[in-house]
Amino acid sequence: MKSGFLDKLIDNLDRVDPEEVQRYVLKAVQEKGFLEKVFDALQEGVVVVGAHGTIHYVNRCALDFFGFDRQELIGQSLSDQFPGIEWQEISNSQRSINRDLEVFYPEHRYLNFYISPLEDSGDDSSGYVIILRDDTQTRQVQREELESERIAALTMMAAGVAHELGNPLNSLNIHLQLVERKVKKHAPADLASDLLESLDVTRSEIKRLNFIIEKFLGAVRPSKPNLEPVDLNDLVAAAVAFLAPEVQDRNVTITLQLNPDVPKLSVDADQMKQVFYNLIRNSAQAIGADGSIIVSTTYDDYSVSIAFADDGHGIASDQVGQVFEPYFTTKKTGSGLGLLVVHRIVREHGGQVEFESRESEGTTVTINLPRAERQVRLLPEGGAADVIEVDAVESE
């Protein structure tokens, strides 16, 4: 309808036939319903507010972004309902506003919102329209690209570290062997005993340096998994049994909730054990003492999930995005490489790592690994659907 039509209709209402009025009203309602359907189909959020910051309309996408109910929002103040979008800034600005916004409920999302005034026939604004766009996927791609660049830089540095430190350490070992022979041959017995003890300490420190170098290389150097069909429940149980003495010393209990129907997956058993070791140790260290860890396995048509949930101290929400970065740690003596190793191994297996944590409540790390087979639902003619197991074909 043209601008001002309703005003003209109201001015001439006494001269318009009632049936014609009903027809116009019905047309307005139909157009309103059609436009709402159009806006609800958009992948961007749309919020319309009045000149005083009152919410007049919210489309379905915007409701999903923030977990709202439409009826609860209409007529409410924008600033009270949408955290991060300040009405004072909007009303004071004479131009369009473009901002980024991070929300944590009902899902962790990165949003970009654009605010533009709705001008009436004069120069004053009769309201504002807010367009919200989900940039989470774009941010994820950017993070993965940045991570790849960091890993590449670390790999180059690791090669240099291994070369620069490896050769001197080997040389030290050779010279220590020569010193040991001369001590045993020429030194008096009492002096030889002290010198040999010092030599043993020196050798143990050299071994520790070699171990640190190997651990660093293992964290950053890509290695192709040796895939074999494996029962993940058995791997989890073996990892828990191996670490049981270490965990029991902290008075931490581990509860296994393993689904017996979890299908076998083609994984590298040694690498996957390393993942489980790191996550169990991380959980035990996060608890400190007197706590519990729950390890569970589940599956669906597409993936198998292994979750490690602890009731430790958790970490702040602003630190969650940093947990997979090299050298990031919240522990005083942590290396910051454990979760990097986990992330790299799981990605090499085509899987994903989910990290959830809340301060004073605990942390849950979930490993999602793709299944080697998927259920394909075929619909026979005129009959009910049958579920048929079809093996996935792996490309060479």
KOLRO-199858 format. One record per residue (C-alpha): residue in one letter; x, y, z. Coordinates in steps of 0.02 Angstrom, whole numbers, m for minus. Layout:
// residues N
residu = A&x = X&y = Y&z = Z
...
//
This chain:
// residues 396
residu = M&x = 0&y = 0&z = 0
residu = K&x = 59&y = 177&z = m39
residu = S&x = 119&y = 292&z = 99
residu = G&x = m23&y = 392&z = 176
residu = F&x = m158&y = 275&z = 109
residu = L&x = m225&y = 230&z = 281
residu = D&x = m229&y = 414&z = 334
residu = K&x = m335&y = 457&z = 180
residu = L&x = m445&y = 306&z = 212
residu = I&x = m479&y = 361&z = 392
residu = D&x = m518&y = 541&z = 338
residu = N&x = m646&y = 477&z = 213
residu = L&x = m711&y = 331&z = 315
residu = D&x = m890&y = 400&z = 323
residu = R&x = m900&y = 400&z = 132
residu = V&x = m828&y = 225&z = 104
residu = D&x = m939&y = 74&z = 87
residu = P&x = m921&y = m47&z = 240
residu = E&x = m885&y = m195&z = 125
residu = E&x = m747&y = m96&z = 41
residu = V&x = m672&y = m53&z = 212
residu = Q&x = m676&y = m237&z = 257
residu = R&x = m589&y = m279&z = 93
residu = Y&x = m451&y = m151&z = 126
residu = V&x = m425&y = m213&z = 304
residu = L&x = m417&y = m394&z = 244
residu = K&x = m289&y = m345&z = 112
residu = A&x = m182&y = m257&z = 243
residu = V&x = m187&y = m410&z = 356
residu = Q&x = m141&y = m525&z = 212
residu = E&x = 5&y = m415&z = 161
residu = K&x = 66&y = m408&z = 342
residu = G&x = 59&y = m599&z = 354
residu = F&x = 149&y = m619&z = 188
residu = L&x = 290&y = m501&z = 239
residu = E&x = 311&y = m590&z = 406
residu = K&x = 330&y = m756&z = 315
residu = V&x = 460&y = m678&z = 201
residu = F&x = 559&y = m608&z = 348
residu = D&x = 546&y = m772&z = 445
residu = A&x = 623&y = m863&z = 296
residu = L&x = 779&y = m752&z = 298
residu = Q&x = 944&y = m821&z = 365
residu = E&x = 983&y = m651&z = 442
residu = G&x = 902&y = m587&z = 600
residu = V&x = 787&y = m435&z = 584
residu = V&x = 734&y = m326&z = 730
residu = V&x = 627&y = m169&z = 711
residu = V&x = 621&y = m44&z = 855
residu = G&x = 527&y = 119&z = 877
residu = A&x = 598&y = 293&z = 900
residu = H&x = 610&y = 264&z = 1089
residu = G&x = 691&y = 93&z = 1085
residu = T&x = 534&y = m13&z = 1099
residu = I&x = 537&y = m178&z = 1004
residu = H&x = 400&y = m188&z = 871
residu = Y&x = 453&y = m340&z = 769
residu = V&x = 578&y = m484&z = 779
residu = N&x = 596&y = m618&z = 646
residu = R&x = 623&y = m804&z = 680
residu = C&x = 811&y = m801&z = 646
residu = A&x = 843&y = m664&z = 775
residu = L&x = 740&y = m760&z = 902
residu = D&x = 846&y = m915&z = 872
residu = F&x = 1009&y = m817&z = 892
residu = F&x = 962&y = m764&z = 1068
residu = G&x = 841&y = m901&z = 1122
residu = F&x = 693&y = m783&z = 1141
residu = D&x = 504&y = m802&z = 1124
residu = R&x = 424&y = m675&z = 1008
residu = Q&x = 276&y = m634&z = 1120
residu = E&x = 391&y = m595&z = 1266
residu = L&x = 491&y = m468&z = 1165
residu = I&x = 360&y = m361&z = 1080
residu = G&x = 341&y = m197&z = 1174
residu = Q&x = 497&y = m223&z = 1278
residu = S&x = 652&y = m113&z = 1285
residu = L&x = 789&y = m158&z = 1161
residu = S&x = 934&y = m136&z = 1285
residu = D&x = 848&y = m243&z = 1417
residu = Q&x = 821&y = m390&z = 1300
residu = F&x = 972&y = m388&z = 1184
residu = P&x = 1135&y = m381&z = 1283
residu = G&x = 1273&y = m293&z = 1189
residu = I&x = 1157&y = m184&z = 1084
residu = E&x = 1148&y = m19&z = 1177
residu = W&x = 999&y = 93&z = 1141
residu = Q&x = 1091&y = 247&z = 1206
residu = E&x = 1224&y = 228&z = 1072
residu = I&x = 1093&y = 202&z = 937
residu = S&x = 986&y = 352&z = 986
residu = N&x = 1137&y = 468&z = 999
residu = S&x = 1208&y = 418&z = 830
residu = Q&x = 1151&y = 508&z = 673
residu = R&x = 1217&y = 373&z = 557
residu = S&x = 1214&y = 186&z = 531
residu = I&x = 1306&y = 76&z = 656
residu = N&x = 1403&y = m83&z = 619
residu = R&x = 1467&y = m189&z = 764
residu = D&x = 1522&y = m367&z = 808
residu = L&x = 1439&y = m458&z = 951
residu = E&x = 1480&y = m621&z = 1042
residu = V&x = 1338&y = m717&z = 1124
residu = F&x = 1352&y = m873&z = 1233
residu = Y&x = 1170&y = m927&z = 1248
residu = P&x = 1083&y = m1031&z = 1183
residu = E&x = 1238&y = m1065&z = 1076
residu = H&x = 1409&y = m986&z = 1067
residu = R&x = 1398&y = m872&z = 914
residu = Y&x = 1488&y = m725&z = 837
residu = L&x = 1362&y = m602&z = 765
residu = N&x = 1382&y = m446&z = 661
residu = F&x = 1240&y = m321&z = 677
residu = Y&x = 1200&y = m172&z = 566
residu = I&x = 1083&y = m35&z = 627
residu = S&x = 1001&y = 88&z = 510
residu = P&x = 872&y = 223&z = 547
residu = L&x = 698&y = 217&z = 469
residu = E&x = 663&y = 394&z = 413
residu = D&x = 487&y = 458&z = 390
residu = S&x = 435&y = 599&z = 272
residu = G&x = 538&y = 722&z = 373
residu = D&x = 717&y = 714&z = 434
residu = D&x = 676&y = 630&z = 600
residu = S&x = 693&y = 443&z = 627
residu = S&x = 531&y = 349&z = 658
residu = G&x = 627&y = 195&z = 714
residu = Y&x = 772&y = 80&z = 674
residu = V&x = 799&y = m85&z = 588
residu = I&x = 935&y = m202&z = 653
residu = I&x = 1007&y = m336&z = 538
residu = L&x = 1099&y = m479&z = 626
residu = R&x = 1215&y = m595&z = 530
residu = D&x = 1294&y = m755&z = 599
residu = D&x = 1483&y = m745&z = 572
residu = T&x = 1525&y = m899&z = 675
residu = Q&x = 1571&y = m1007&z = 525
residu = T&x = 1679&y = m869&z = 451
residu = R&x = 1768&y = m846&z = 617
residu = Q&x = 1796&y = m1034&z = 627
residu = V&x = 1876&y = m1036&z = 454
residu = Q&x = 1986&y = m888&z = 501
residu = R&x = 2038&y = m975&z = 663
residu = E&x = 2082&y = m1135&z = 568
residu = E&x = 2185&y = m1037&z = 441
residu = L&x = 2275&y = m945&z = 582
residu = E&x = 2303&y = m1109&z = 673
residu = S&x = 2375&y = m1188&z = 515
residu = E&x = 2495&y = m1041&z = 498
residu = R&x = 2548&y = m1059&z = 680
residu = I&x = 2574&y = m1246&z = 662
residu = A&x = 2678&y = m1218&z = 505
residu = A&x = 2785&y = m1091&z = 597
residu = L&x = 2804&y = m1207&z = 747
residu = T&x = 2851&y = m1353&z = 634
residu = M&x = 2990&y = m1252&z = 554
residu = M&x = 3049&y = m1197&z = 725
residu = A&x = 3040&y = m1376&z = 790
residu = A&x = 3152&y = m1437&z = 650
residu = G&x = 3279&y = m1303&z = 696
residu = V&x = 3268&y = m1343&z = 881
residu = A&x = 3290&y = m1530&z = 850
residu = H&x = 3443&y = m1497&z = 742
residu = E&x = 3524&y = m1366&z = 854
residu = L&x = 3497&y = m1462&z = 1016
residu = G&x = 3506&y = m1641&z = 954
residu = N&x = 3686&y = m1635&z = 893
residu = P&x = 3759&y = m1557&z = 1053
residu = L&x = 3662&y = m1681&z = 1161
residu = N&x = 3732&y = m1827&z = 1062
residu = S&x = 3906&y = m1754&z = 1079
residu = L&x = 3881&y = m1736&z = 1266
residu = N&x = 3831&y = m1919&z = 1279
residu = I&x = 3988&y = m1974&z = 1187
residu = H&x = 4103&y = m1869&z = 1296
residu = L&x = 4016&y = m1930&z = 1454
residu = Q&x = 4053&y = m2108&z = 1402
residu = L&x = 4237&y = m2062&z = 1380
residu = V&x = 4241&y = m1976&z = 1549
residu = E&x = 4159&y = m2128&z = 1630
residu = R&x = 4294&y = m2244&z = 1560
residu = K&x = 4435&y = m2133&z = 1623
residu = V&x = 4356&y = m2114&z = 1795
residu = K&x = 4336&y = m2302&z = 1815
residu = K&x = 4515&y = m2330&z = 1756
residu = H&x = 4614&y = m2193&z = 1842
residu = A&x = 4513&y = m2113&z = 1984
residu = P&x = 4526&y = m2176&z = 2164
residu = A&x = 4378&y = m2280&z = 2222
residu = D&x = 4299&y = m2147&z = 2336
residu = L&x = 4320&y = m2010&z = 2206
residu = A&x = 4260&y = m2124&z = 2066
residu = S&x = 4099&y = m2158&z = 2161
residu = D&x = 4058&y = m1972&z = 2175
residu = L&x = 4105&y = m1937&z = 1995
residu = L&x = 4002&y = m2083&z = 1927
residu = E&x = 3852&y = m2023&z = 2027
residu = S&x = 3870&y = m1850&z = 1949
residu = L&x = 3884&y = m1929&z = 1778
residu = D&x = 3721&y = m2025&z = 1806
residu = V&x = 3633&y = m1863&z = 1854
residu = T&x = 3701&y = m1778&z = 1697
residu = R&x = 3642&y = m1923&z = 1587
residu = S&x = 3468&y = m1917&z = 1663
residu = E&x = 3457&y = m1731&z = 1627
residu = I&x = 3511&y = m1761&z = 1447
residu = K&x = 3375&y = m1894&z = 1431
residu = R&x = 3249&y = m1769&z = 1500
residu = L&x = 3301&y = m1641&z = 1370
residu = N&x = 3282&y = m1771&z = 1233
residu = F&x = 3109&y = m1813&z = 1299
residu = I&x = 3058&y = m1630&z = 1297
residu = I&x = 3117&y = m1612&z = 1117
residu = E&x = 3023&y = m1769&z = 1064
residu = K&x = 2866&y = m1708&z = 1151
residu = F&x = 2879&y = m1539&z = 1066
residu = L&x = 2906&y = m1621&z = 896
residu = G&x = 2760&y = m1737&z = 925
residu = A&x = 2647&y = m1590&z = 962
residu = V&x = 2682&y = m1495&z = 802
residu = R&x = 2745&y = m1620&z = 675
residu = P&x = 2605&y = m1701&z = 573
residu = S&x = 2605&y = m1890&z = 567
residu = K&x = 2492&y = m1998&z = 461
residu = P&x = 2383&y = m2114&z = 567
residu = N&x = 2403&y = m2302&z = 546
residu = L&x = 2218&y = m2345&z = 533
residu = E&x = 2151&y = m2512&z = 596
residu = P&x = 1976&y = m2566&z = 652
residu = V&x = 1973&y = m2537&z = 841
residu = D&x = 1845&y = m2551&z = 981
residu = L&x = 1850&y = m2377&z = 1060
residu = N&x = 1775&y = m2443&z = 1222
residu = D&x = 1926&y = m2557&z = 1241
residu = L&x = 2045&y = m2411&z = 1209
residu = V&x = 1957&y = m2303&z = 1338
residu = A&x = 1960&y = m2443&z = 1467
residu = A&x = 2145&y = m2475&z = 1434
residu = A&x = 2187&y = m2290&z = 1453
residu = V&x = 2091&y = m2278&z = 1617
residu = A&x = 2174&y = m2436&z = 1684
residu = F&x = 2347&y = m2370&z = 1638
residu = L&x = 2319&y = m2203&z = 1728
residu = A&x = 2222&y = m2278&z = 1875
residu = P&x = 2367&y = m2271&z = 2001
residu = E&x = 2408&y = m2090&z = 1955
residu = V&x = 2225&y = m2038&z = 1970
residu = Q&x = 2193&y = m2134&z = 2131
residu = D&x = 2338&y = m2043&z = 2215
residu = R&x = 2235&y = m1885&z = 2193
residu = N&x = 2080&y = m1969&z = 2265
residu = V&x = 1991&y = m1945&z = 2099
residu = T&x = 1865&y = m2074&z = 2041
residu = I&x = 1834&y = m2117&z = 1859
residu = T&x = 1663&y = m2181&z = 1806
residu = L&x = 1644&y = m2268&z = 1638
residu = Q&x = 1479&y = m2252&z = 1545
residu = L&x = 1521&y = m2349&z = 1386
residu = N&x = 1387&y = m2393&z = 1261
residu = P&x = 1417&y = m2578&z = 1218
residu = D&x = 1344&y = m2554&z = 1043
residu = V&x = 1471&y = m2424&z = 988
residu = P&x = 1536&y = m2482&z = 817
residu = K&x = 1719&y = m2512&z = 782
residu = L&x = 1812&y = m2369&z = 698
residu = S&x = 1968&y = m2363&z = 591
residu = V&x = 2090&y = m2264&z = 699
residu = D&x = 2271&y = m2265&z = 750
residu = A&x = 2261&y = m2352&z = 919
residu = D&x = 2424&y = m2279&z = 987
residu = Q&x = 2381&y = m2101&z = 937
residu = M&x = 2204&y = m2117&z = 1007
residu = K&x = 2273&y = m2183&z = 1172
residu = Q&x = 2384&y = m2029&z = 1179
residu = V&x = 2227&y = m1922&z = 1158
residu = F&x = 2140&y = m2013&z = 1300
residu = Y&x = 2293&y = m2004&z = 1413
residu = N&x = 2306&y = m1816&z = 1389
residu = L&x = 2121&y = m1785&z = 1422
residu = I&x = 2114&y = m1895&z = 1578
residu = R&x = 2272&y = m1815&z = 1648
residu = N&x = 2204&y = m1640&z = 1610
residu = S&x = 2042&y = m1682&z = 1700
residu = A&x = 2133&y = m1753&z = 1851
residu = Q&x = 2249&y = m1601&z = 1862
residu = A&x = 2100&y = m1482&z = 1844
residu = I&x = 2014&y = m1568&z = 1991
residu = G&x = 2171&y = m1570&z = 2099
residu = A&x = 2100&y = m1689&z = 2229
residu = D&x = 1935&y = m1765&z = 2286
residu = G&x = 1835&y = m1760&z = 2126
residu = S&x = 1764&y = m1867&z = 1987
residu = I&x = 1782&y = m1894&z = 1801
residu = I&x = 1647&y = m1971&z = 1692
residu = V&x = 1702&y = m2049&z = 1527
residu = S&x = 1559&y = m2094&z = 1410
residu = T&x = 1539&y = m2158&z = 1232
residu = T&x = 1390&y = m2131&z = 1118
residu = Y&x = 1356&y = m2142&z = 932
residu = D&x = 1233&y = m2096&z = 796
residu = D&x = 1220&y = m2129&z = 608
residu = Y&x = 1367&y = m2015&z = 571
residu = S&x = 1491&y = m2015&z = 714
residu = V&x = 1553&y = m2092&z = 875
residu = S&x = 1578&y = m1976&z = 1025
residu = I&x = 1692&y = m1997&z = 1175
residu = A&x = 1661&y = m1870&z = 1314
residu = F&x = 1774&y = m1832&z = 1463
residu = A&x = 1678&y = m1733&z = 1596
residu = D&x = 1759&y = m1676&z = 1760
residu = D&x = 1697&y = m1575&z = 1908
residu = G&x = 1855&y = m1471&z = 1921
residu = H&x = 1874&y = m1283&z = 1931
residu = G&x = 1835&y = m1250&z = 1748
residu = I&x = 1898&y = m1097&z = 1655
residu = A&x = 1828&y = m926&z = 1616
residu = S&x = 1719&y = m907&z = 1461
residu = D&x = 1839&y = m781&z = 1383
residu = Q&x = 1978&y = m912&z = 1389
residu = V&x = 1882&y = m1055&z = 1306
residu = G&x = 1931&y = m997&z = 1131
residu = Q&x = 2117&y = m1007&z = 1176
residu = V&x = 2128&y = m1185&z = 1241
residu = F&x = 2193&y = m1258&z = 1078
residu = E&x = 2325&y = m1123&z = 1052
residu = P&x = 2508&y = m1175&z = 1074
residu = Y&x = 2576&y = m1145&z = 1251
residu = F&x = 2410&y = m1086&z = 1322
residu = T&x = 2383&y = m1162&z = 1494
residu = T&x = 2296&y = m1118&z = 1657
residu = K&x = 2412&y = m1231&z = 1758
residu = K&x = 2570&y = m1167&z = 1843
residu = T&x = 2678&y = m1308&z = 1774
residu = G&x = 2583&y = m1347&z = 1613
residu = S&x = 2670&y = m1348&z = 1444
residu = G&x = 2516&y = m1290&z = 1348
residu = L&x = 2543&y = m1426&z = 1217
residu = G&x = 2425&y = m1563&z = 1279
residu = L&x = 2265&y = m1503&z = 1198
residu = L&x = 2361&y = m1451&z = 1042
residu = V&x = 2415&y = m1634&z = 1025
residu = V&x = 2236&y = m1691&z = 1053
residu = H&x = 2168&y = m1570&z = 923
residu = R&x = 2298&y = m1618&z = 793
residu = I&x = 2273&y = m1806&z = 812
residu = V&x = 2084&y = m1794&z = 807
residu = R&x = 2089&y = m1683&z = 652
residu = E&x = 2208&y = m1807&z = 568
residu = H&x = 2070&y = m1936&z = 595
residu = G&x = 1940&y = m1822&z = 515
residu = G&x = 1857&y = m1784&z = 682
residu = Q&x = 1818&y = m1633&z = 789
residu = V&x = 1851&y = m1582&z = 969
residu = E&x = 1718&y = m1489&z = 1070
residu = F&x = 1770&y = m1398&z = 1229
residu = E&x = 1643&y = m1337&z = 1357
residu = S&x = 1688&y = m1263&z = 1525
residu = R&x = 1612&y = m1159&z = 1663
residu = E&x = 1704&y = m1085&z = 1810
residu = S&x = 1678&y = m1181&z = 1974
residu = E&x = 1574&y = m1312&z = 1883
residu = G&x = 1694&y = m1413&z = 1776
residu = T&x = 1745&y = m1452&z = 1598
residu = T&x = 1685&y = m1572&z = 1464
residu = V&x = 1791&y = m1616&z = 1313
residu = T&x = 1703&y = m1717&z = 1178
residu = I&x = 1791&y = m1808&z = 1035
residu = N&x = 1682&y = m1836&z = 881
residu = L&x = 1750&y = m1962&z = 757
residu = P&x = 1666&y = m2003&z = 590
residu = R&x = 1597&y = m2178&z = 568
residu = A&x = 1664&y = m2295&z = 435
residu = E&x = 1487&y = m2342&z = 390
residu = R&x = 1324&y = m2247&z = 385
residu = Q&x = 1142&y = m2292&z = 387
residu = V&x = 1054&y = m2254&z = 223
residu = R&x = 865&y = m2244&z = 229
residu = L&x = 783&y = m2314&z = 72
residu = L&x = 599&y = m2289&z = 36
residu = P&x = 520&y = m2437&z = m54
residu = E&x = 367&y = m2404&z = m162
residu = G&x = 212&y = m2387&z = m56
residu = G&x = 298&y = m2457&z = 98
residu = A&x = 382&y = m2402&z = 258
residu = A&x = 563&y = m2353&z = 262
residu = D&x = 692&y = m2488&z = 294
residu = V&x = 861&y = m2447&z = 370
residu = I&x = 1001&y = m2530&z = 274
residu = E&x = 1184&y = m2529&z = 327
residu = V&x = 1295&y = m2472&z = 183
residu = D&x = 1485&y = m2471&z = 198
residu = A&x = 1564&y = m2305&z = 152
residu = V&x = 1685&y = m2311&z = 5
residu = E&x = 1852&y = m2231&z = 49
residu = S&x = 1945&y = m2143&z = m89
residu = E&x = 2127&y = m2188&z = m120
//
